[in-house]
């Protein structure tokens, strides 16, 4: 029986990114995917600067940006597509070191990720293979699968379900979903321009038409995304017919200047799994949380999941931390995922509010209210998150070290790192032991090294900060003599084996 460190069920953007992260950390990875090849259609469409930092670890961030486009603003428009309210979007390189937000074409993005993953000889991809069942034991997980060659069995120390909204792994674990009570059906259309059309190229719109709310998003190189709400009494099959679809697209495009890639009715849900880990099995991405598409945040939330869990699994697999470190995964990610779901629901409610106003009606949002904070992770941190430094990704400048200019993330790599202007750290014996255990890098940064002053606010408050492998700031100390205490706190926070 072939044995692996990590088995991943699902080879979409989240599962493939996770496979790449774990493979580049040196672990033997198995990917099980029932389909063959990348997604044939665009589903996810949006990524941001934080996700691009994760893609950079796979060596593909530049390629993603080169093949994407930026949106300059998002309008809430009326039935005649006249803007009612406009939200300006920041463009260009952000504090993350990458563009704030870009729109990609999913089949192309998956190709970039897969090329990176499949260049690693310690990753085994089993496409056209279905996971039939699994059994968790104290040593790991026994997996039974089948493909065209028959039944296959594998053993893996851990199994992670990245297998989508209808996740087999989640269902087999008997995990309940918390429902946000915002479930709708929408027609999703993807089209590609064949000729230049007189439509906004850098402006997206949420269409607040009470007769049929909709969404228009211009993607990269003539790719266009449209979404239309299925109204009461409508039949999905009728709505998906070509004549109906082209009639809905008439304000923007027609058969003479565009071709249709797909038009399909999807059910949108807003929900989150109550349990993300049982023993040696975890879930991530849509298997753990689902949300309406109004912010295009579904894939990104999953990318954040696997960026969080990958370095913790690495420590557990290397016996540098006890398995209890994995309990921090849901503790840190659940509230952010919940916030993101709540935000997407809020966007939907804004659209519904404008629709009601257009008909002279009052609008009362339905469903529960969720008071969750962003962007702080509620655990896995040391200093006070109200500083807006702790618990958020460290800003990323291009730094000059040893006469070499390099992006900060590439200097940190997949390690913990201490960023400081001090030269003499004078660590305690225990802090030194932890530094050696975790291979914590010490990066001395002078003012001249950060010409963009992206770390200015950090060093105005702290003499040193400790950055986690996922580039979140663990904490800071305003006196370098307290640095040992912060490093020593890692032992209990992440269940280290000293």
Secondary structure, 3 states (H helix, E strand, C coil): CEEEEEEEECCCHHHHHHHHHHHHCCCCEEEEECCCCCCCCCCCCEEEHHHHHHHHHCCCHHHHHHCCECCCEEEEECCCCCEEEEEECCCCECCCCCECEEECCHHHHHHHHHHHHCCCCCEEEEECCEEEEEEECCCCEEEEEEECCEEEEEEEEEEEECCCCCCHHHHHCCCCEEECCCCEEEEEEEEEECCCCCCCCCEEEEECCCCCCEEEEECHHHEEEEEEECCCCCCHHHHCCHHHHHHHHCCCCCCCCEEEEEEEEEEECCEEECCCEECCEEECHHHCEECCHHHCCHHHHHHHHHHHHHHHHHHHHCCCECHHHHHHHHHHHHHHHHHHHHHHHHHHHHHHHHHHHHCCCCCCCCCCCCCCCCCCCCCCCCCCHHHCCCCCECCCCEEEECCEEEEHHHHHCCCCEEEECCCCCCCCHHHHHHHHHHCCEEEECCHHHCCCCCCHHHHHHCCEEEECCCCEEEEEECCHHHHHHHHHCHHHHCCECC
